[in-house]
Structures are given as structure tokens and as C-alpha cells.
Amino acid sequence: QVQLVESGGGLVQPGGSLRLSCAASGSVSSINTMGWYRQSAGKQRELVATITRDGSTNYSDSVKGRFTISRDNAKNTVYLQMNSLKPEDTAVYYCNVVTMVFRPYFYWGQGTQVTVSS
């Protein structure tokens, strides 16, 4: 199994920046894609960004150009650098990792609150 520990959430003003981290432990050798999702109050969880083992990235249109996802395979950690934050970015952000052994398996972090407000 894989365990995920998220950190870096908090309160920030519009236009500010925040960096989220998610460290994986356990069966880390089987990890393929890592990513971030978010869920705002009263809304469904949505994809923010993903990154493969070789560094290929994918972003939702709403964060493209403002957010940057990265990973450090040696540290089994994925990051989300969030710049030019907007109030609509306010959400609980969830780390996700996909492992591949016999089939894809999805693991989720506990979530970290990001609040963008004046």
C-alpha cells in the first residue's frame, strides 16, 4: 500500500502564492502518475494537474499558466506551485497517486485546505 501525507495549505491573499507538497511512502516503486485534485464547497472534485514518472504534465484549463506540478522521484514527493491565486481557487486540495501492479490503483491524501481571500 501507499500512504500519502499532504502539507502546505493555508490562507493567502488574491495574487499570492502557495506551494503544496505530498510525500508518499510504502510501495513507492509501483507509483506511476501523481497528481492534484480539488473540491470546493458544494462542488464535485475536479482534476487540477497530473504528472507522469517521466515528467509529462497535464493541467486543467482553469489553472494552466498559473500552477506548476512537479515531482521528485528520489523523495517520492509531488508538488503543486500555485501562483496568481484567485478566490475561486479556494478548495480542499487532494493529492493522488496511481500505482500499477496488476491493474491501476488510486490512492488519496487526506486533503489540505487552501483559502484565497482578502
C-alpha positions as CSV (number, residue, x, y, z in Angstrom):
1,Q,0.0,0.0,0.0
2,V,0.9,3.6,-0.4
3,Q,0.4,6.3,2.3
4,L,0.3,10.0,1.4
5,V,0.9,13.0,3.6
6,E,0.0,16.4,2.4
7,S,1.2,19.8,3.6
8,G,1.4,23.4,2.6
9,G,-2.2,24.6,2.6
10,G,-3.3,27.8,4.3
11,L,-4.7,31.2,3.9
12,V,-3.4,33.5,1.2
13,Q,-4.4,36.8,-0.4
14,P,-5.5,37.0,-4.0
15,G,-2.5,37.2,-6.3
16,G,-0.4,35.4,-3.8
17,S,1.4,32.1,-4.0
18,L,1.4,28.8,-2.2
19,R,3.2,25.5,-2.5
20,L,1.7,22.2,-1.7
21,S,3.6,19.0,-1.0
22,C,2.6,15.4,-0.9
23,A,5.0,12.7,0.3
24,A,4.4,9.1,-0.5
25,S,5.6,6.1,1.5
26,G,5.1,2.3,1.3
27,S,5.1,0.6,-2.0
28,V,6.5,3.6,-3.8
29,S,8.3,1.6,-6.6
30,S,4.9,0.9,-8.2
31,I,3.9,4.6,-8.4
32,N,3.2,5.9,-11.9
33,T,1.2,9.1,-12.2
34,M,0.9,11.6,-9.4
35,G,-1.5,14.5,-9.3
36,W,-3.6,17.0,-7.5
37,Y,-7.4,17.3,-7.4
38,R,-9.5,19.9,-5.6
39,Q,-13.0,20.2,-4.2
40,S,-14.8,23.4,-3.4
41,A,-17.7,23.7,-1.0
42,G,-20.8,22.4,-2.7
43,K,-19.0,21.2,-5.8
44,Q,-17.6,18.0,-7.2
45,R,-14.0,17.0,-7.0
46,E,-12.1,18.1,-10.1
47,L,-8.7,17.4,-11.6
48,V,-6.1,20.2,-11.2
49,A,-2.9,18.7,-12.6
50,T,-1.1,15.4,-13.2
51,I,2.5,14.4,-13.8
52,T,3.9,11.0,-15.0
53,R,7.1,9.4,-13.9
54,D,9.0,10.8,-16.9
55,G,7.7,14.3,-16.2
56,S,4.8,14.7,-18.7
57,T,2.3,17.1,-17.3
58,N,-1.4,17.9,-17.8
59,Y,-3.3,20.8,-16.4
60,S,-6.9,21.9,-16.2
61,D,-7.7,25.0,-18.2
62,S,-8.6,26.9,-15.1
63,V,-5.1,26.7,-13.7
64,K,-2.9,26.5,-16.8
65,G,-0.2,29.1,-16.7
66,R,-0.6,29.8,-13.0
67,F,0.0,26.4,-11.4
68,T,3.0,24.1,-11.9
69,I,3.2,20.5,-10.9
70,S,6.5,18.8,-10.3
71,R,7.8,15.7,-8.7
72,D,11.0,14.4,-7.0
73,N,11.1,10.7,-7.6
74,A,14.0,10.2,-5.3
75,K,11.9,11.7,-2.5
76,N,8.7,10.2,-3.6
77,T,7.1,13.6,-3.4
78,V,4.8,15.6,-5.7
79,Y,4.5,19.4,-5.5
80,L,2.0,21.9,-6.7
81,Q,3.3,25.5,-7.0
82,M,0.3,27.9,-7.1
83,N,0.8,31.4,-8.3
84,S,-1.5,34.3,-9.0
85,L,-4.1,32.7,-6.8
86,K,-7.7,33.7,-7.2
87,P,-10.7,33.4,-4.7
88,E,-12.1,30.7,-7.0
89,D,-9.1,28.6,-6.3
90,T,-10.3,28.1,-2.7
91,A,-10.8,24.4,-2.1
92,V,-9.6,21.4,-0.4
93,Y,-6.7,20.0,-2.4
94,Y,-6.2,16.3,-2.6
95,C,-3.0,14.5,-3.6
96,N,-3.4,11.5,-5.8
97,V,-1.1,8.7,-6.8
98,V,-1.7,5.9,-9.3
99,T,0.1,2.6,-8.8
100,M,0.4,-0.1,-11.4
101,V,1.0,-3.8,-10.4
102,F,-1.7,-5.9,-12.0
103,R,-4.1,-3.0,-12.5
104,P,-4.2,0.7,-11.8
105,Y,-4.9,1.6,-8.2
106,F,-5.7,5.0,-6.9
107,Y,-4.6,6.4,-3.5
108,W,-5.7,9.7,-2.0
109,G,-4.2,12.1,0.5
110,Q,-6.2,13.4,3.4
111,G,-6.7,16.8,1.8
112,T,-5.3,20.3,2.7
113,Q,-7.4,23.5,2.8
114,V,-6.4,26.3,0.5
115,T,-8.2,29.6,1.1
116,V,-7.7,32.6,-1.1
117,S,-9.3,35.7,0.4
118,S,-8.7,39.4,1.2
